[in-house]
C-alpha cells in the first residue's frame, strides 16, 4: 500500500492539467511574443491562463499577474524588485518563520547594509500584530509575512497585519504558496500589494509561478532581455506549464469549499487518532491552521523517561519503508543534522527542532489512508522507543 502525504512539498498534476500541457506542447507551441498566427495562438493561451489566475485571487487587472518560474522566483522578485529602487539602504520587516526563498534574499540585502527586523512568533508560530506595530520605523519600506507556514501549518492574520502596514503607508507582501487553493484568497479584501504563489502546490506542473502586483506598484526587474511580462520578468514564457497553471488554479478554486471541508475532517481525524500517542506533541496552531496540514514534534523520551534521540528524518525513513511519504523539518548538511529554524523560532530546543514531522493531505487522500497511516506511525514510534 502506497500513501503520499507530502502535498505541501509538491502535488501530483491533475489529469486535466496534463491534458492541457500535452495539447499545448503538441499543437500550440508558438512563442507568445511572435506576431504571426502561431504566436497569436500562443499569446491567447498565455492570456487565458492569466485571466484564470487573476480571477482566482479576485484581482481586477490582468496586468497585475506576472508569470515566473515558481514561488521562489516570485518571492525574490517581490523582495529584491522593491529594494532595487532605493539608492540608500532601508529597513524591511519579515517574520521569523519565513520560507528560505524570503530569508535568503533578505540575508543578501543585509550583507549590503540593509536593516531587517524579524518578528517573533509564539509557541504556535503566530505573530502578534502589536509586535509589527512596534517594529515599524521611519525607513521601513516593505513588510513581508508568510501566509501559511509550510512546516507547522500556522496561518497568520494577514489582513490585520496588512491593515497595519497600510496605516503607515508601507508596502505589504505575502508568500501565499501554501495558502492558494487551501484558503479563499481575495487580494482586494486583503489589500495586499504583492502576493506570490506556485503551480505545483495546487496540482499544476513544476516550473510555473506568479507574482501579483497591485496596480500602481513599481517593481524593478531581476532579469533583463526581451521585455516579456511588462519588462518585469524577461524571458520567453513557459507556455505549457503556465497553461496548466491556469487550469489547475481554476479547478482548485471551484472545489475549494467542499474540498477544504473534507480535508479538515481528515486532518482532525488524524490528530484524533494520534492523540493517545505518548511520543508525539502537536506543533503549530490548532485553530489557525492550513486545512490539510498535520505536524508533530517527536517526544524523544522513552516510556522509562530515558532520553532517546529520535529525529524527524528517522521517522521519515521508517515511514517510507512502510510505503508512506511524509517529511521532516530538519535538514542534513555535510553529514550534520541542522535543526529546523522554524521550530527554533517557535521556542523549541535544538533537540526538539530536529524531531519535527509533517503529514500533509490532498485530493487523493482517503479515510483509509489516514487510518492506516496512524496505525503504522504508532507502530514505528513504539518500536523506536522500546
N, C-alpha and C positions, 0 to 999 in steps of 0.2 A: 504493500500500500504506500503510495507516494502522496505526500501532503505538502503543498507550498504555502508557507506562512511568512513570507518576506515581501509583501506587497508594497511596503514603504521604500524598499530598495529599488524594485522595478516591478512592473506589471506585465503579464503576457498580452501581446497585441490582440485586440478583438478581431474576430473573423471579418467584420465589416471594414475594419481598418486595413487588414491585409489585402482584402479585395480591392479597396481603393488604391493602395500603394502599388499593387501589381498592375492595375489598369493604367495608372499614370506612367509607370516605368515602361510599359509596353506600347502605349498608344499616344500619350501626351507628354513626351519627354523634352519638349522645347524649352528654350531659355526665355523666362518671363520678360526679359529686357529687350528681346528682339521684336521688330515691328512687323515681321511677316506673319502668315497665318499660324505657323507652328508656335511662334512666340505669343501671339494673341490668345491662342487656346491655353497656353501655359499661364499667361497672366490672369485669365479668367479663373483658372483653378486656384491660383495663389490668392486672389481677392475673395473667392468664395470661402476659403479657409479663414481668411482674415475676418470676414463677416461672421462666420460661425463662432469664432473665438471672442470677437467683440461682443456679440450677443450673450455669450455665456457668462460674462462678468458684468453685464449691464452697462457697458461703456457706450457713449453716444457717437464717437467719432472713429471711423475705420482707421484713420491715420494714427490713432493712439496706440496701435499694436505694432511693435517692431519684432520681427522674427529673428531668432538667434539659433545657435546650435544646441541650446539646452538651458537648464536653470542656472548652471554655473556661469555661463557667459552673460546671461541676463542679470545676475547679481553683480558681476564685475562691471558691466556696463552702467548699472544704476549707481554704484559707489564711485567708480573712477570717472564716469562720464559727468558726474556733478563736480567732483573735486578738480578736474582738469580746467574748469572755468575760472579758478581762483589763482591769482599770482601769489598772494600771501597765504601762508598756512592757516587753516581754520580749525574748527572743533566739530567733531562728529560724535553722536551718541548711538551705541548699539546695545544689545543685551549681552549677558554673559553666557547665553545658551544658543548662539548663532551657529549656523552651518559653516563649514570651513570655507565655502565659496564667498562668504561675507568676511569671515575672520582674516583670511589671507590677504585680500586686497586692502583691508583695514591696516594690517600689520605693515604692508608695503608703504602705505601713506605715513604711518608712524615713523618709519625709518627716514622719511623725508621731511620730518618736522611737524607733521600734523598732530593735533591733540585729540585723544579719544577717551571717552568715558564709557565703561562697560557696566551697565546697570545690573545690580544684584538681583537674584531671584530667591524666593523662599524654598523650603524643602520640597515643595511640589513643583518647582520650576516656573513659578508665575511671578511676573513683575508687579510691583506696587506702583501705581500711577504717580503717587506722591514723590517717588524716587526720580521719576522722569522730570517732574517739575523742578526738583532741587538741582538736577544736573545741568539744566539749560543755562548757557552763558550768552554773552553778547555776540560772541563769534561762532555760535553754533549754527551750522548751515544745513545739516542733514541729520535725521533720526532714522535708523533702520532697525526694525524689530521683526523677528521671525513670527509668522502667523501661527503655525502648528509645529511643535518640536518633533522631529522625526524619531528621536531616540526614546523619549519618555511620553510622547503624545500630548503634552500640555498645550492648550490653546491660550494665546494671550488676548487681553482685552484691547484688540487693535483699534476699534472705533474710538474708545475712550482715549487711548494714547495718541491717536491721530488728532483728536479734538484739542488736546493739549498742545501738540505741535502747531496746529493752525492758529491757536490763540497767541502764539509767539511769532507767527509768520515764518515758520521753519518747514522745509520740505520733509515729507514723510514717505519712506519706502518700506514695503514688507515683502519678505520672501514667502510666497504662498505655495511653494511646490507641493507641500504635503496637504494643503487646505483645499486646493482646487479639486472639485469632484467629490469632496468629503463634506465641505461646508458650502452653503449658498453664498456666493461672493457677489456683492453689488458695489462696484467702485464708487458710484455716485453717493450711495448711502454711507460708505466708509469714509469717503472724501480723501482717499489716499492719492498721493502724487505719482508714485511709482509702485508697480506690483509685478513680481516675476514668478514664472511657473514653467512647467516642463511637460512634454508629451508623454514620456514613458512612465510617469506616475499615474496616468489615467487611461491606460490600455492603448496608448499610442506607440509609435516607434522611437527607439532611442536615437537622439541626434537632432531633435527639434525642440525649441522652447520659445518663449516670448517675454517681452518686457512691455507692460502697459505704462504709457507716459501720458499723464494728464495734459490735454491741450494747453499750450502756453508755457509748458516747462521745457527748458532748453537742456539738451544732453550733448556733450562733446563725444565724437566717435572714438572708439579704440582701434578700429580697423579703417584703413584708407584704401580706396581702389575705385571701383566702378560707380559708387554712389547709390547703390541699392538701399532700400528701406529708408528713403528720405535722407540719404547720406549719413545716417546714424549708424548703419551696420552694412558696410560694403561687403561684396561677395555674392556670387550667384546663389540664389536661394535653393535650398534642398527641397525641390518641389514635391517629390513623392512623400517624404516624411512630413512635410507641412500639410499636405492634403490629408494625410492620415490623422494628423494632429487635429485638424478641423472636425473631421468625422468623430474622433474619439471624444472631443470636448462637447460636441453637440449631444452625443448619446449619453455621456455620463451626467450631463446636466438635466436631461429629460428624465432620468431614472433616479435622481439624487434623493428625493424624499423617501420613496419606497425602499431603495437600496440601503440608505442610511439607517432606517428603522430596523431592517433585517440585520445589518452589521452590528448595531448597538445591542440587539438581543443576543447575538452570538458572542460578542465581546463580553457582555455581562455574564453570560453563561460560563465562559471560560474562567473569568475571575471567580465565579461561584465554585466551580469545580476545584480550583486551586486554593480556595480559602482555608482549607484544613491542612494544607501542606506546611509543615514547620520550617521548611528550608527556603521559603520564598517570602519576600517583602515587596508589596506593590510599590512601584516608583511612578512619579508623575501625579498629576491632579486627577482625582477620580471623577469629578463633575465636569470640569472644563477640559475635556479630553477629545481627541480625534475619535470618530465613531468606530474605526476599525482597529484601534491600537490597544495592545496589551503589553505591559512591561513589568519586569521584576528585578530585584536585587537578590542574588543567591546568598543565603544567610551566612555560610562559612562556619557554622557551629554544628557539630555533630550532636547526637542525642545525649551523649555524656558530657556535653558542653566543652569538648575539646575543639580547638581551632583546627579546621581543615580548609586549606586554601583551594577552593573550587572556583575557577574563573568562568566568566561567561563563554569564552571560547571553548572551554572544555565541554560545557553543556551543548553548544552548537555542534561540535564534532560528534558527540554521542547521539544527538537527535538526528543528525544527518545519516549516521549508520542505521538508524531506525526508519529512514526514508522520509524524514520530516525536516523541512527547511525553515530555520529561524535565523536570527542574527544576534550579535553581541555589540555592545558599545565600545569596548576597549579595542585597541589595535596593537599588532605586533610590529615592532620596528627594530631592525638589526638584531633579532633574537630576543629582544626585551619587550615585555608586555607594558604598554602605555595605558595608564588609567584614563577612563573617559573624561574629557574636560567638561562635559555636560553634567555628569554626576558630581564631579568635584565642585562645580559652581553651585550645585544644589545643596552642598554641605556634607556630602558623603566623604568618608575616609578614602585614602588611596586604595586600601584593601577592598572596600566595598565597590569602588569605582572601576575595578577590573572584573566585577562579578555581575554586571548588568546583562539581561537578556531581553529581546524584543520579539513578539509574535504579532504580525500584522495580517489582517484578514482581507479578503477580496471577493469579487463577484462569483468565484467558483468555490468558495469555502462553504461547507455544509455543516450541519449539526453533528453528523457522524465524524467529520474531520476534527471538530472541537472535542468531542468525547474521547476519540482515540488519542489525540494529542495530549490531553490531560492525563490519561492513563499512562502513556509512555513516559511523559515528563516526570510524573510521580515515581515511576519505577526506576528511572535513571537516577533521580536525586536520592532515593532510598539506597540504591546500590552504592553510589559515590560516598554517602555519608555513613555507611556501615562501620 
